[in-house]
Amino acid sequence: MDPQLAAILCVVSMLVIFMMGVPVAFALGFSTVIFGALAYGPMALEKMAMGTFSQFYSYSWTPLPLFVLMACVITETPMGAQVYKVARNWVGGFPGALISASILGEAAVAGTVGVSGAAIVAVGKVAEPELTKYGYDRKFALGGLTVGGVLGPLIPPSTPMVIYGVIASVSVGHLFIAGLLPGIVLAILLALVPIVVCWRNPKLGPAADSVSWRERISSLKYVWHVALVMLSIIGSIFFGIATPTEAAGIGAVVVLIIAVAVFRLRWKGLRRAIVEAAVINTMMLLIIVAANFFSYLLASAGVGDFLGNLVTSLELSPLMVVFAIVILYFILGCIFDSISITVLTIPIFAPLLTSLGVDLVWFGVLYLVTLEIGLITPPMGVNLFFMRNTFNINMIDLLKGALPFLVVILVFL
């Protein structure tokens, strides 16, 4: 079979199987194996096996399972609850302050777990009863919690950053440092939204009890562990003490020590965290294996050359190309998860962007923000389903509540 025809049929087959409800890793893997074999014969299977081995026989991937383990261990501790209470003390007294506290809490937790779902759970389950107690509009409050989850992959350490960095051949350490300031700026912007909205309409979120400055300052003792974890990872990379791989190991050890010594995590909770981490890592690696071979199939069909020639013929500026890619990611983000999109598209787009002089570290941060917007847009926004199932809220109501926050993220982007 002609490689170009095989690539087209592979894409169609993958979409059809995925729409039937088959997990993306298996839909992708089945399609690529079948049409790869039809295009290249038995050699395709050998290529897939050798590609998988060579891809993972590399220390570059080591941070991935370690950061996932960190996230799973942290969700077994009350760290999220403590961070939320500290944020609540500092912004209490303003209309909508509890939503702002939730978003700032998610930002702080994101700095230790790097995954949107984990940050939402860690803070949301503590914040939701408080929001109900003070009579907050449930749609608006949960909408804010949903959007606050986008800070997870942006504020390092970040699992999507590791995957992007390895695939795009970009320094993960540079990505971590590059994402820190935009993540803080976005957290502040999102935290201001409920204060402004509820100042105009206090019924959406009345002011909570304010506390004294002495109590605010004394509450900071409950966030030292978050600061220590971030410092051990980002600080060790920034000051050249450790590589991102080594920093992941340092961070994992620090988190385990804090969980056991400070939060009294015992074997039952630790075992639960290890099992969950193993399941998540296996899922991610299956997607990466399947998507890697899929990207090879598209590259061998000349998709990369076609895009390069198209850009040249249309005489598009680098900024216009980036804008077109961002629009494409908005569409893909509504259908696929972030890992699948990263592994499917970055091997094709990275060489094109490099040839146009686009800095891949800058694009990486832009890409992560764009990708996370896809997690909160219908019809397949992962975080929307996550919130709906966790807090039992109608999807339309959740979207209405998230709309003001979504506008701010788009302006930020």
TAUR-V542300 format. One record per residue. N is the residue number from 0. RES is the residue in one letter. SS is DSSP state (helix for helix, strand for strand, loop for the rest). OMEGA is omega as a letter, one per 30 degrees, with the letter a starting at -180 (none if undefined). NEAR is the number of other ideal C-beta (glycine too) atoms within 8 Angstrom. Layout:
BEGIN
n: [N N]
res: [RES RES]
ss: [SS SS]
omega: [OMEGA OMEGA]
near: [NEAR NEAR]
END
This chain:
BEGIN
n: [0 1 2 3 4 5 6 7 8 9 10 11 12 13 14 15 16 17 18 19 20 21 22 23 24 25 26 27 28 29 30 31 32 33 34 35 36 37 38 39 40 41 42 43 44 45 46 47 48 49 50 51 52 53 54 55 56 57 58 59 60 61 62 63 64 65 66 67 68 69 70 71 72 73 74 75 76 77 78 79 80 81 82 83 84 85 86 87 88 89 90 91 92 93 94 95 96 97 98 99 100 101 102 103 104 105 106 107 108 109 110 111 112 113 114 115 116 117 118 119 120 121 122 123 124 125 126 127 128 129 130 131 132 133 134 135 136 137 138 139 140 141 142 143 144 145 146 147 148 149 150 151 152 153 154 155 156 157 158 159 160 161 162 163 164 165 166 167 168 169 170 171 172 173 174 175 176 177 178 179 180 181 182 183 184 185 186 187 188 189 190 191 192 193 194 195 196 197 198 199 200 201 202 203 204 205 206 207 208 209 210 211 212 213 214 215 216 217 218 219 220 221 222 223 224 225 226 227 228 229 230 231 232 233 234 235 236 237 238 239 240 241 242 243 244 245 246 247 248 249 250 251 252 253 254 255 256 257 258 259 260 261 262 263 264 265 266 267 268 269 270 271 272 273 274 275 276 277 278 279 280 281 282 283 284 285 286 287 288 289 290 291 292 293 294 295 296 297 298 299 300 301 302 303 304 305 306 307 308 309 310 311 312 313 314 315 316 317 318 319 320 321 322 323 324 325 326 327 328 329 330 331 332 333 334 335 336 337 338 339 340 341 342 343 344 345 346 347 348 349 350 351 352 353 354 355 356 357 358 359 360 361 362 363 364 365 366 367 368 369 370 371 372 373 374 375 376 377 378 379 380 381 382 383 384 385 386 387 388 389 390 391 392 393 394 395 396 397 398 399 400 401 402 403 404 405 406 407 408 409 410 411 412]
res: [M D P Q L A A I L C V V S M L V I F M M G V P V A F A L G F S T V I F G A L A Y G P M A L E K M A M G T F S Q F Y S Y S W T P L P L F V L M A C V I T E T P M G A Q V Y K V A R N W V G G F P G A L I S A S I L G E A A V A G T V G V S G A A I V A V G K V A E P E L T K Y G Y D R K F A L G G L T V G G V L G P L I P P S T P M V I Y G V I A S V S V G H L F I A G L L P G I V L A I L L A L V P I V V C W R N P K L G P A A D S V S W R E R I S S L K Y V W H V A L V M L S I I G S I F F G I A T P T E A A G I G A V V V L I I A V A V F R L R W K G L R R A I V E A A V I N T M M L L I I V A A N F F S Y L L A S A G V G D F L G N L V T S L E L S P L M V V F A I V I L Y F I L G C I F D S I S I T V L T I P I F A P L L T S L G V D L V W F G V L Y L V T L E I G L I T P P M G V N L F F M R N T F N I N M I D L L K G A L P F L V V I L V F L]
ss: [loop loop helix helix helix helix helix helix helix helix helix helix helix helix helix helix helix helix helix loop loop loop loop helix helix helix helix helix helix helix helix helix helix helix helix helix helix helix helix helix loop loop helix helix helix helix helix helix helix helix helix helix helix helix helix helix loop loop helix helix helix helix helix helix helix helix helix helix helix helix helix helix helix helix loop loop loop loop helix helix helix helix helix helix helix helix helix helix helix helix helix loop loop loop loop loop helix helix helix helix helix helix helix helix helix helix helix helix helix helix helix helix helix loop loop helix helix helix helix helix helix helix helix helix helix helix helix helix helix helix helix helix helix loop loop loop loop helix helix helix helix helix helix helix helix helix helix helix loop loop helix helix helix helix loop loop loop loop helix helix helix helix helix helix helix helix helix helix loop loop loop helix helix helix helix helix helix helix helix helix helix helix helix helix helix helix helix helix helix helix helix helix helix helix helix helix helix helix helix helix loop helix helix helix loop loop loop loop loop loop loop loop helix helix helix helix helix helix helix helix helix helix helix helix helix helix helix helix helix helix helix helix helix helix helix helix helix helix loop loop loop loop loop helix helix helix helix helix helix helix helix helix helix helix helix helix helix helix helix helix helix loop loop loop loop loop helix helix helix helix helix helix helix helix helix helix helix helix helix helix helix helix helix helix helix helix helix helix helix helix helix helix helix helix helix helix helix helix helix helix loop loop helix helix helix helix helix helix helix helix helix helix helix helix loop loop loop helix helix helix helix helix helix helix helix helix helix helix helix helix helix helix helix loop loop loop loop helix helix helix helix helix helix helix helix helix helix helix helix helix helix helix helix helix helix loop loop loop loop helix helix helix helix helix helix helix helix helix helix helix helix helix helix helix loop loop loop loop loop loop loop helix helix helix helix helix helix helix helix helix helix loop loop loop helix helix helix helix helix helix helix helix helix helix helix helix helix helix helix helix helix helix loop]
omega: [l a l l l l l l l l a a a l a a l l l l l l a a a l a a a a a l a a l l l a a l a l a l l l a a a l l a a a a l a l a a a a a a a l l l l a a l a l l a l a l l a a l a l l l l a a a a l l l a a l l l l a l l l l a l l l l a l a a a a l l a a a a a l a a l l l l a a l l l a a a a a l l l a a l l a a a a a a a g a l l l l a l a a a a a l l l l l l l a l a a a l l l l l l l l l l l a a l l a a l l a a l a a a a l l l l a l l l l a a a a l a l a a l l a l l a a a a a a l a a l l a l l l l l l l l a a l l l l l l a a a a a l l a a a l l l l l a a l l l l a a l l a a l l a l a a l l l l l a l a a l l a l l l l l l l l a a a a l l l a l l l l l l l l l l l a a a l a a l a a l a a a a a a l l a a l l a l l l l l l a l l a l l l a a l l a a l l a a l l g a l a a l l a l a a a a l l l a a l a l l a a a l l a l a l l l l l none]
near: [7 6 12 8 8 15 15 8 9 15 9 8 12 13 8 8 12 10 6 6 3 9 5 11 10 11 12 15 12 11 14 15 12 10 15 16 11 7 13 9 5 6 7 12 10 8 12 13 8 8 11 11 8 8 11 8 5 8 5 8 11 10 13 12 10 12 16 14 12 17 15 15 15 16 12 11 11 6 13 16 9 10 16 14 11 13 14 13 11 10 13 14 8 11 11 14 16 16 16 15 15 18 17 13 16 18 14 12 17 16 13 15 13 17 11 14 11 14 17 17 11 17 17 14 9 13 15 12 7 11 13 9 6 10 5 13 9 11 11 15 17 15 16 17 18 15 14 16 16 16 17 17 16 15 14 15 17 16 14 13 17 15 14 15 15 11 11 10 6 11 8 13 11 9 17 16 11 12 16 11 7 11 15 10 9 14 14 8 10 15 12 9 12 17 14 9 13 15 9 5 6 9 5 11 16 10 9 11 5 6 7 5 5 6 9 11 7 7 11 9 6 9 11 8 9 13 8 10 15 12 8 11 15 13 10 12 15 8 6 4 6 8 7 14 10 9 17 15 10 12 15 12 8 11 13 9 8 13 14 11 5 7 9 5 10 7 5 6 10 13 8 10 13 10 8 9 14 8 8 10 11 8 9 13 9 11 15 12 12 13 13 13 16 14 12 10 16 11 11 10 10 9 10 11 7 8 11 10 8 8 11 7 6 6 4 8 5 10 6 8 14 12 8 9 10 11 8 9 14 12 8 11 17 11 7 10 8 13 12 12 14 13 15 11 11 11 11 14 10 12 9 13 14 9 7 9 5 11 5 11 11 9 11 16 13 11 10 15 15 13 15 16 15 15 15 14 11 8 5 8 13 9 14 15 9 10 15 12 6 10 8 5 11 6 9 6 10 16 11 9 15 13 9 10 13 12 8 11 14 8 6 9 9]
END
